[in-house]
């Protein structure tokens, strides 16, 4: 839109309405003034829109690069372990035969399984060091500790899901669902790594443990693997992929970013906390 | 000239054929010490009439097989005859035809014979004149006689076998117990390297399995019938199934010719010998390997602690998954309900 043309049009409209003709010099001055006003108004609107868009696009950094890499390592390791482990558990199935044919034999599969195991052990050591020696890690760990509120949230969520209340539980940085996932990994890790190491280095451990320990290790490894696989595929993937809120995919664990809108819906208490901290920081800098 | 002689013989023989009864053969061949000296050695030409008449060929005349004998006494040495002279597809004398000769042709024995080595063909096991059905206790290939028959050549193996629980079973009258042919098969005896062999590492489990997963038989002889199944579930069994030939099969631990139960101190699976047996592959194996059950099936109560680990995980997994699944369903149903409500408003 050209402001000058628009101004010309407005003046002509008024002239026609009033049935007068303005003095040419005054008319030119008036036209310029109106055009200037229109121009500034357009500029103002444009800025406003831009700010609004930016505000809507506002996001928070939910996961640090360190945490994202830990998750990625764990995910790659676990997927590798599952696809090379399941055909051994279900060795009678046709798929197991097909898989071993495809991959180049059970011996190749065993090596891949041990690479997966290596990643898993590596990430468990990494995470332990992370929560022990970095400030960020200690904070995250504290946030993940279960507390009374989680049980209240759980109860509130059940009521919400059943439609008994319209109030969603207000989660902090981590919901009880995320905490469950986090602690489930500890249980799984302890069983899988210890039983797995016994099976991996059976020739070494044969000199130390009686035979039945190996039988227990094998059984526990196989059963816990099944539990973990089902929990990941059904539970974790539902919460991270197939849940209608995030479908098809919640990218936060890979990008680290979470939108303000999701932050407000899923972690309102954390949002409040961050805003309060921001305000108090700004307040302090203002004082200075 | 030769042709004339031949024609002469044929004419004579045609005349004499009907009268050429076995009776006349036994005049000489029925005498116990009848024989000739061949290359400085006495060779018996005696045929027991009684045994011949109990054989499957009793109804046949000697000359049915020895077709070149036209006059009696025959002046020349009859040509060597072969079973396949009659036992071929489309024969007119009603000789039963089976796939066995074809199977035999593939065997180590036939291959050795073809190379000119001293190895058995049909007659060495089935005898020449006294062939009886294998079910006949007097047959040379009757089950209880098989070890002696094979042991004629394989002497040290025969001695090993006579120490085994399988032979003890036969001696006790348990005829389902294994003799040579039960594992090595009868006609198509192949070297273990051959993938078709019943003794190929990949096929050993199937060979033992034939009897050892027979519920009735194993109950009768007091051997746990679940062992082959448990083996197939073990790492050894799975690795072998997918081609890791060095993985232990039944024979790797139990031995083969002299298989003995674990209660026998000579057995490689006797608790005192286990360290050595496992040590063949697992160098650090010590007396620890004897502490625990073998052929463990986690779902069986007899498996002890493994059963309880299995049971714990079974219920734990079930309860956890029911919980998680319920949570998911509640979440989904709640979500849909709210969406519908919103849409209707």
Interface residues (C-beta under 8 A of the other chain):
Chain A: X88 X91 X97 X100 X105 X106 X107 X158 X160 X161 X162 X163 X202 X203 X204 X206 X207 X208 X209 X210 X211 X212 X213 X214 X215 X216 X218 X219 X220 X223 X224 X226 X227 X230 X231 X234 X235 X238 X243 X244 X245
Chain B: X235 X238 X239 X241 X242 X243 X244 X278 X282 X283 X284 X285 X286 X288 X289 X290 X291 X292 X293 X294 X296 X298 X303 X304 X305 X306 X309 X310 X313 X314 X316 X317 X320 X321 X324 X325 X327 X328 X330 X331 X332 X333 X334 X335 X337 X338
